[in-house]
Structure formats: C-alpha cells, structure tokens
Amino acid sequence: MNILLVYPRTPDTFWSFSHVLPFVARKAAFPPLGLLTVAAMLPAHWTLRLCDTNVAPLEDAAIAWADYVFLSGMIVHKESARQVAARCAALGKPVLAGGPLFTTGHADFPGIPHFVCGEAEAVMAEVIADIERGTLKPMYRASGFPAMHATPVPRWDLVRLRDYVTMPVQFSRGCPFQCEFCDIVVMNGRVPRTKAPAQVIAELEELSRRGWDQMVFVVDDNFIGNRKRARELLREIIAWRARSGSGIGFLTEASVNLADDGELCALMVEAGFKKVFLGIETPSAESLEECRKQQNRGRDLGDAVRTLQRAGMEVMGGFIIGFDSDRDDIFRRQFEFIQRSGVVTAMVGLLSALPQTALYQRLAREGRILAESCGNNTDAVVNFVTRLDREILLSGYRELMRALYHPANYYRRVRTFLATWRPSGPGLRLSAADTRAFLRSLWVLGLRDPGRWGFWRLMVSTLLASPAKFRTAMELSIIGLHFRRVANTL
C-alpha cells in the first residue's frame, strides 16, 4: 500500500516565522508532528512518503503514486487543505483527512470522502484493516480520549531535520481549565493524559541519534496540567542530559499558575527549558471573568511573568482583544502591560469563535456568529458581532500591533526582559547556524532596517554589560523583524 502524507501550506502568520527562516537557512518552523506520529502507527510493509508543502511543493506525480492520501492540518490551513483535496480528487486519489482542522470542521469539506475525527490512536487499527480490505468508511470517530501509553515514536526518517528550526515532541494532551474561547477541551478533554517519561526520553534519544541538538518544542496543551507527571518527566530529562551530554533545549506552553510553583520552575530550568508560552490574555479583570480564565484571576500577572523570567525562562505571551467586557481603553492597557512586563514575544490576537467551543455556542445562541474562524487570530478579522464598535476594534488592534513591534518599543521591551531575566540551567551550544544568523542580522538589521540604531544599542549594551545574554538578544532581534513585518501587513 502506497500512502502519501500531506501537510498543507501555512500562511504568513505570527507563528510561521517565515521572515526568520532566511537568517537560519531553514524552510519551516516545525515539521508536522501529527502526520509523523500517524505514520508510525501504519504497517511496516506499507510504503510511505511525506510531503510538507512548507518545505517542498506537492507534485502531481506524488499524488499519482499514492493509493491513499492522508491529509492533516490546523484551522489556519483550511484554504491550502481545500486545494490539496481538490488536486487529489482531480487525479482520482481518495483522501483520508484528520487532525484539528477536520475534527471540528469536517462538514466544511464535502469533497473529502473519508475522515478521522478525534485522536488517531483510538481508531487506526480499524482504519488500517478497512484500507487493506478496500472498505474504508466515510467517518471514523474516536470515542473518548485514549491513553497515550501506546503512542509510538514519530517517523523522523520521513523528513529532513535540517529543513526545520525546531523539533516538536508531545508529552500530554488535555487541560484542566475551561476557558470559554479555547477548543483544547473540545478536542483533548479536561483530564490531562500523559506519556510515560520513558516514551518521551525514547523520542529525544531518537532525535539526538539523528543529530538534533537544538530546540525541542514540547507541544502540550498545558505542560503542567498534571504537575506530578510533569515533575517525573523533568527528573528523567535531567538524568538523560547528564548521561547523554545532549545540547537540546526546550520550550513549551503552560498556564500562568506555573509561577506559583518554585520547585517545578527550578526543575524545568535544570532540564533545559528556555521559554514558556503563557495564555495571559488580558489585564482586564472583567474580561478574565467573562472568558472563565479562572487561573489568571486575582493575581498580579506582571509579577507572575517576572517570577518566571527571574527563574531563567523567557515568557512568551498570548493576548486577546475583543471580549464583550473590553472598552476602548483596552488597546492602551494591553500596550502598557506588555511593555512594562517585558513580554517580548507578545502574540496579540482578536478574539475568534472557534467551532464547538463554549464561546461559539454562546454567540450562536445570541445570533452573533457571522462566519467560521479562519484560524489566524492575528488577521484583522472578527467572525462575530462585537460589543465594542467594530471599526474601533479593528483600527485599534492594527495600531496596537504596529506600536508593539515598532523598533523603538520592541527593543525597549527586549531590554526590559534582559534586565529581569537570569539565565540559568544548561546553555544551548552556539551552532554554525547561529553564527550565520548573526552575520546576516548585522547586514539586515544593523544596516538596512529603519530600526538599526535600536539594534546596535541593544547589541553593544548587552555585549558590554551581560555577554551571557548576547545570544538571546540577537535571537530576539531577528524574531522581532518577523513580527514587525506581520504587524505592518494587518
């Protein structure tokens, strides 16, 4: 059986890092972990090929070779997925589609004949048997949320690691919280499920064996959803690093209450975690109450950020504008909070009603849904009737993004972060790619960019005052160029 696994094209978004890729001579930010994991569940005697359209174009010859095309993606991939499906249909090749895009939005793809909704581990044995019998059904729906103990090591041999900036690994699925706008609990449930630490170590060892020694993104919905299991994993990673000498570093996603657990923070830093993405959302207590973000309420969010920075982790933040409780001062309040707290990577997005979420259901009952979400919350598009005047919301959002990523404000925010941050734990090795990126940054950011004076001030002051922070200052300067270009296109 010939199986072609296809990952759609990612548009130019906040997280695509498309404007960073030329600096590091890579083609995409991350490989498609879901497809690589599904590939590892398929029979060894099947022949597999993977086409990540962010790395190489999808050729008609590859589609013609396949008996079946497996297609996956996120909501942001909707248009590209439609194009892939249409090409397969034109060439007479059946498509089996799964992943987040199709789990909550399969009804939007009438041209695709077969779907897997939910987590693949629960249904892949049935799917494989039906493919071999030639009796593939229109729909396979996972019942419940399967344990992760049988999830295999992804098929890293199907991609070229050096095409990517970061490798993804998953430890857990699910989140114990119930934020109204979030679709995590819809897809993965409220009870976090984890792999055994030995499974994650096996994945890291396989990556290391293939020569990977850079950053690994632990792509969990909430890494600390099950703190006991997270601690067990961290201790195993620390022991693995000690015996292997690996130079791998980590980033992940967590809830703000990570700042309450000093022991857990210390273990993360000792294990090599350098960055953590927090859903901060808003400085407005009323909006936090509205969206049921209970874990963020009744605390000083800026102090939580600084606690993690002092522990040795860079905090990346998610922020949302467009709650019913937001007033026309929300743009100023968001800007001031982000600048003051030194959240350099601040993903500010417009609230979007994602399919099947509590927010979507509430707005549908109120007759306020206008369209389906495009999956890119940094598009200046809102898919529901807002309480704040729509034109004020959209224009204020555009102005906020451009102000946040204006060179003067951005470099000031980097300096605020570096002043608080205390680098700790094992350091990442300076690679040849790092050196090339720095040399290119001197030309692009130091000579050609309008913000060059801010760049030079940051580079020189960091090198003189805190040389241990220089690599991070360089990295943030390069990433800032991407964010600035995205902001300027809104």
N, C-alpha and C positions, 0 to 999 in steps of 0.2 A: 504494500500500500504506500503510495507516494502522498505525503502530507506537506503542504506549503503553509507555514505560519506567517501571517502578515500583520505588521503593526502600522497604523495609519500615520500620516504626516501631522506633526504638532505645529500649530500656527505660532506666530511670533507673540509669545505671552511673557508674563513676568517670570515664569519658571522655565521657559525654554532655554534661557541663557544663550540665545542664538548669536548675540553680539560679543559674547565672551569666547566662543569656540575658536575663532581665528587666532586668538592670543595663545591658546594651548594646543593648537593643531589637532583638535578633536572634531568629530562630526555631530555628536549629540550629547546631551547631558547624561541620560541614563539609558540602559538597554531595557527592553520590555520584560520585566521580571515575571509577569503573569504567564506570558506565552512560553518563556523558558521553563517555567515550573510545569505547565501542562505538557510540554514536550517530554519532560522526564517521566510522565505518567504513561506515555504511549509505549506500545510493544517494541522491543529491541529489534525485531525483524522488519519493522516499518522503516521506510526511508524518509528522513525529514530534512527540510530546508526552511530557513527563516529569512524573511525579508523585512527589515526595519526600514521603512521608506524615508526615515530621517537620516539614514546613512547611505542608502543606495536606492535608485529608482526600481519600481516594480515592473519587470519586463513581461510582455505577453508570453514569451517562451516559458517563463517560470510558471505562469498560471496554466499553460497548456500541459506542462509536465505533470501537474498535480492531479490526483484522484479527488482530493478534497482540499478546500482552502479553509484554514482556521483563522478567524479574524477576531481581534480583540481591540479594546481601546477605552478611553475615558470620554466623558461628555464633550470635552473640548475637541475630540477627534471626529465629531459627528459628520461633518461635510466630507472629510477625507475618507471616512469609512464608507459613506454612500458611493463615492467614486470607485473605490476598490470593489465593492459589491457589484456595481453596475458592470465593471470590466469583466468580472468573473462570470456574471450572467450572460454577457455577450459571447463569451468563449465557451459557454456550456458547462461550467465547473461549479458544483454545489458548494455553498458556503455554510460553515458552522460557526456562528458568532457567539462570543461570551465575553464576560468582563463587566465592569461597572456601567459602561455605556448601554449595554444591551440588557443587563439585569433590570434596570429601572426604565429603560426606554425602547424595548424591542418592538413595541407597537409602531414606532416611527420608521420601521424598516420593512415594509411589506414585500420588498423584493428579495429578502433573505429567507431561504426556505427552512433553516434549522437554527435553533438557539439553545444555549446552555445558560440558564438563569440561576444565579447563586454561585456557591463555591464548587469548583470542579471536582474536588476530592470525593464529593458525595455521589457523583453520577458518572465519573469517567469509565468505570468498569462496564456499565450499561452502554455508554456511547461507543466504546471500543467494540463490544460484542455486536452491536447493531451495524456498525460500519463494516465489519468483516462479513456479516450476513447480507449486507446490502439493504438493510431495513431501517435506515436512520429516520428517527421520528422528527416531527416539526419542533417539538419542545421537550427539553429536559430541565426539570426544576428541582434544585436541591431542597430537601425538606430539612428545616432546622439548620444548625450551624455545626459542621463536623469538627471533630477533634483534629489537631494538627500533627499528631504523632506520626502519621503516615505520609506527610508531605515530603516529597523527595528533594534531593539536591538539584537545583536548576541545571539545565543542559548548557553550561557556559561554552561548550565546544561549538555551539551553533552561531556564536557571534565572535567578532574580533574585539577583544577587550580594549585595545588601544584606540578604538574609534570613539570611546566614551570618556567623560570626565569623572564620573562616579559610578561605583557598582552598588546595586540595591540588594539588601537581604531583609527578610521578614522574620520577626520573632513572634509577634502576637497579632491577633485580629480582634476587633471589638473595642468598645469604650463604655465605661460605667456611667457616663453622663448623658443627658438628654437635651442638648442644645437644639432649639427649635428649627434652625436653618440647616442642620447637618444631616447628611444621608448615611453616615457611618453606621448608626444603629439599624437603619433600614437594611443595609447590605450585610453587615457583620455582627449585629447584635450588641446587647448591652453587657454581656458577661465576657470579659476578655479571655480568649483562649491562646495558649502559647505552645510553641515547640519545646521539646526538651533542650536544655543547654547544649547537649552533645550534638543535636542536629545542627544548631547554629555554628558550633565550632567546626563541624564537618564542612559546612558551606564556606567558612572562612579559610579553612585549610585548602579546599579546592581552588579558591581564588588565589591564594598565596602560591600554590603549586604552579598555577598558570602565570605567575609573575606579577600579580597585582599587589602593590604596596602603597596605594594612595587611599583616598577617602571611600568609605562604605556608608551608604545611606540606609539606616535601619528604618524601613518604611512603615512602621507600625502606626495604627490609628492613634494610639496613645501608649508610648513605651512604658509608662508607669501605671497603666490601667490595673495591672496585677503586680504590686510592688514586691511581694515575696518572690515571685518568679523572676522579676527583673533583677533583684539582688543576686539570686542564684546564677543567672546568666553573667552578670558583671564579674562575679568572682571567678567564673570559669574563663572568661575572656582575659582577665588579669593573669591567671595561671598560664593560659595558652600563649600570651605575649611573652611571658618570662621564659618559657621553654622553646619558643619558636623564633624569638627575636624579630617578629613581624613589625613592619613600619606602618601598618594600616591605622588610619584614624577614622572616627565615626561622627555622624550627625544623625539626629532623629527628631521626632515630634513628641511633645508631652504636654500635659495640662499645667497650668500656672502653679498649682499646688506642689509641684516639684520643689519650689523654693522653700517649702516648709520642712523638707527632709534633708538635713545636712549630711547624714550618713550616705543617703542614696546619691546625692550630688558628688560627694567625695569619691564614691565607687565609680561613678560614671567618668569622672575626670581621670582617675587612675587607670581605667580601662581604655582610655584614649578618645573619649567623646569630646569633640571640639566645639560643636554647635548644637543648639536645640531650638526647634521652631515651636513657639507658643501661640495659641489662639488667644491673644489679648483682647481683640475685637474693638473695644471702645472704652474711653474714660467716663462715659455716661452711666451712672448707676441705674437710671431709669431704663436705658436700653438693655443693660445686662439683665435686669429683672424681666423685661419683655421677652427676651430670647431664651430665658431659662438657663443662663450661663451662671449657675449657682457657684461653681468653683472659683469664679472671679469676683464674686460679690463680697463686700465687707472687708476688703483688703486694699492696701496701697500697692497698686500694680507696678508703679515705678520702682518701689522698694524691692518687689519680687524680682524684677529684671536685674537690678543692681546686685542682688544677692547671688544670682547665677553668674553674672559677669565676674564678680569677685572670686567666685569658686573656680573660675577658669574656663567658662563656656561663653561663647558668643551667642546672644539671644537674637534669633530671627523672629519677627512678629507678624501675625496676621491681624488685620484691622478691617472693620466693616462699617460702611456708611449707608444709610437708607432705612434704618429702623423707624417704625412708626413714632417712637419717642424722640427721635432726633429733631433738633431745632436748627435754625440757620447759623448758629454759632458752632456747630459740630465740626466744621472744617478747621476753624481756628483751634478748637480744643484738641483735635487729633494731631494737628501740626505741632502744637506746643508740647504735648505729651511725648511724641516720638522724638523730637529734638532733645528734650530735657532728659529722657531716659537713655539716649544713645542706642536705640534700636536701629542699627544701620540698615539692615535688610528689612524694610517695612513694606509688606505686601498689603496695600490698602485696596480693598475692592468694594464694589457696590453690592449690596445685598441682592441675592438671587434666590428665587424659589425653585429649589431642585425637586425633581419628580419624587413623589411618595413621602416627602418629608412632612413633619408636623406643620411647618410653615406653609408649604404648598397646600396642604389640606385646609388650613385655616383660611388662607386667602381665597381658595376656591369656594369655600362656603360663603365668603363675603362678596363673591363675584368680582374679585380684583385681579385674577390672573389674565394677562394679556397674551402671553406666548410661552413656549418652552424655553428653558435656560440654554444658553449657548455654551455653558461650562467654563467660560473665561470671565471671571468676575472683575478683571481689570479692563474689560471692554466698557465703554461708556454707554451701556445699555441696561435697562431695567425691565424685567418681564412681568411687572405687576403695577397696579395703580398705587402710587406712593402718597403718604400723608403730607410730606414736605413737597412743596411745589416742584414739579418735575424739572423745569428749566433751572431752578436754583440748585437742585440736587446735582444735575449733570454738569453744569458750569462750575459749581463749587468743587466737585470732585476733580475735574480736569485741572483746575487751578491748584488744588491741594497737591496733586501728584507732581505737577511741574515745579511747585515750590519745594517739595521734599527732595527732589532729585536735581534741583539747581545746584551747580558745583559748589557755590559758597555754603549753602545749607548742608549739602551732603558731606563735604569734607569736615565741616564743623561737627557734624554728628559722629563721624569716624573718630575725631579727636576726643570727643566726649566719651565714646566707648573705650578707646585705648587708655584713657586716664583712669577708668574704673577697673578694667579687665586685668586680672592677674593670671598670666599664662602659667599653666601647671600640667602635670601629667606628662606622658611620653610625647615627644615632639615628632612632627612629620619630617621625613627626610626631604631636603631640598633636591628636587629632581631636575633633570635636564630641561623638562617642560617648564618648570618654574623659572629657570634662568632665561629661556626663550621668551616666556611671557613678560618677564621684567624688561628685557631689552626692547621688546615691541612696545610695551607701555611707555617707555621713555620717548619713543617717536610719536605714538598716537596721542597719549595723554599729556606728555611733557612738552610737546612742540606744536601739535596741530589743534588740540582741543581748546575751546574757549576758556575752560576752567584750569588751564595749565598752571597758573600761579598758585591756586589752591593745592594742586597735585604736588608741586615742588615744595611748598611749605610743609605739607604732610610728610613727604619722603625725607626731607632733610631733618626736620624736627624729631621724627621717630628714630632715624638712624643715630642721631646725636644723643637723645635722651633715653631711648629704650630700644636698643638694637634687637633684643629678643622679640620685639613686636613688629619688626620691619616686614617680615614675610606676610603677616596678616594685613598690615597697612597696604602693601602692594596688591594683595588679592582683593581687598575691598575696593580699592581704587578702580581696578579693572571691572569688577562686577558692577560698580556704580555707572559705568558707561552704558552697560546694557539697560539698566533700569531707567537711565536718563532718556535713552532713545525710545524705549517703550512709552514712557510718560509723555514724550513730545509728540507721539502719534495719536494720542487719545482725542 
